[in-house]
Amino acid sequence: MDPWKVKIATRLTILLVVLTVLVALTVGWFAVDASTRSLYSSLDQQINAVIRSGVGHPDAALSDALNVVQENEYPLTLDVVDPSGAVVQVNTPDVPLRKKPTLANVHETLTKVGVQSNLPGFRIRSIYVGGGDYLVVAGSTSAIAQQGRRLALDVALIGFIVALVMLVLARLVMRKDLRTMENLIGFASEVARGDERGEIPPSAGSRDVRELQAALATMVVALHERIAIEARSVEVMQQFVGDASHELRTPLTVIKGYNELLTNPSINDEQRARAVERVRREIDRMDLLVADLLLSAEVREAPQHLNTRVELSALVESRVDEFRNDHPERDVSSELASGLAVRGREDLLERLLVNSFSNIVRHTQSDAAVRVTLRRDGSRAVLVVEDAGGGLPEYGVRPQRFRRFDQSRSRETGGSGLGMSIMADIADGLGGSMATSASSLGGLALTFNFALES
C-alpha cells in the first residue's frame, strides 16, 4: 500500500507515536546509561581508595587496605596472591569473588581498575604488598546491573504509557502545529544528549499540540526525578543497613563472649554474676535499639501525623513537673504559655519530650540547670528545651541515624544513637521542625516549631 495514499491524520498519528517512543527510549537510554556510569564510578572510587591507602608503604599496605574496607564498610573482596599463584581471601563481603584471580590478572590491573574475562561480574585492581605478594581488590557489579535493568523497565513502562497518550492525541492533529513539533523534536534531542537549556518550547497552536508538549515535559521531569530518587534511596538504604547491622552486631558480640564465659565451669560466682548482669544490659540495649528503629521507621513511612488535637501547653507542663519531681537536685525553670494546641499525635509529642529530657539526664551533670519555654509566635508554637551541659561540637546540623554529635557520647551511656534523629523525624512528621543551637545556660538548646491549631 502506498503510504502517501493514507489519510494525513493516520500518517500524523503514526509519526507522533513513533517519535514519542523514540524520545522515550532515547531519554531513557541516556538516563539509564548516566545512572549506571555514576554507580560504576562510585565503585571504582571505593576500589581506588583502598589501593591508595597502601601506596608507598607495601609492608603495611595489606593492613591499611583492610582497615579502610572495614571502617567504611565497603562491599569489596580482598585477595592476597603469592608468587606461586596461591590465593588467600582476607575479606569476604556479601557478594564475594568466588573465582581465584591469577598472576596475569594481577599484572594487568596494577595501574587502573579493570575487568577480566575470567572474573565476570567484578571490577578489580591490584597492588604490591611486599614479600612478592599482591593484594587484589574486587567489587561486584551485580547490584549495578540489577538497578540498570530496573530503570530500563521503568523507562519502557513510561514510554509505553506516553505512547498510548500520544496515540489518542494524534487522532486530533491534522496539519497544524508542525513547526511546534519540530521544536519539540529538537528539545528531545537536546535532552537525549544531556545538554538541554531552559524550558520546553512553548506552543501557540491547537490544544492537541499543547497536550503533547505537556506530556513530553512531564515525561522528562519524571525520568530525572526517578533517577535522582532511585540513586538517593539506594545510598540511604545501604548506609542505614550498614549502620543498623553494625549497631546490632556490637551487643551480639558481647553476649556471645559472655555466654562462652558462663559455660566455663572454672569461674566463680562473682564472675558469673557480673557476666549475667552484662548480658542483661546488652539485651536491654538491643531491645531499646529495636524499639527506636521501629519508631523511626513508623514516623518516616507515615509522615504528617495530624489526626487529633493535642493540648500542647498541658502536655509540656505535665512532663516538666514530672522531670522536676524526679530530679530535685536540678534547677528546673519553665515559662509556658497556656492554651496552646496543635494537630498531631500525643504519643509522638510525648516521646519527643521524653527524648529531650533523657538526653539531658544522660549527657549533663546531675545538677545542671534546665529551662523549658513554650510561647506563641504568630500562628506557630515554639518549644525550647535548654540545659547547662557541655553542648554540642556543632549546631544547625540535622541529626542522622546512628551518628552521634560527640564521640564521647558513646554506647556505654545507654543511647542508641537514634534519639536526636527520632526527635527530628517526629517534628517533621507533625508538620514542624527541630533546630539545635547554643543555650544561654551554656549547653544545648533544642527548638521545636509547630503549627497551632486554627
Secondary structure, DSSP 8 states (H G I E B T S, - for coil): --GGGS-HHHHHHHHHHHHHHHHHHHHHHHHHHHHHHHHHHHHHHHHHHHHHTTTT-HHHHHHHHHHHHHHHT--EEEEEE-TT--EEEEE--SS---S---HHHHHHTSSS-B--TTSTTEEEEEEEEETTEEEEEEEE-HHHHHHHHHHHHHHHHHHHHHHHHHHHHHTT-SSS-HHHHHHHHHHHHHHHHT---SS-----S-HHHHHHHHHHHHHHHHHHHHHHHHHHHHHHHHHHHHHHHHHHHHHHHHHHHHHHHHT-TTS-HHHHHHHHHHHHHHHHHHHHHHHHHHHHHHHHHS-----EEEEHHHHHHHHHHHHHHH-TTS-EEEEE-SS-EEEE-HHHHHHHHHHHHHHHHHHS-TT--EEEEEEEETTEEEEEEEESS---SS-S----TT--SSTTS-GGGT--S-HHHHHHHHHHHTT-EEEEEE-TTSSEEEEEEEEB--
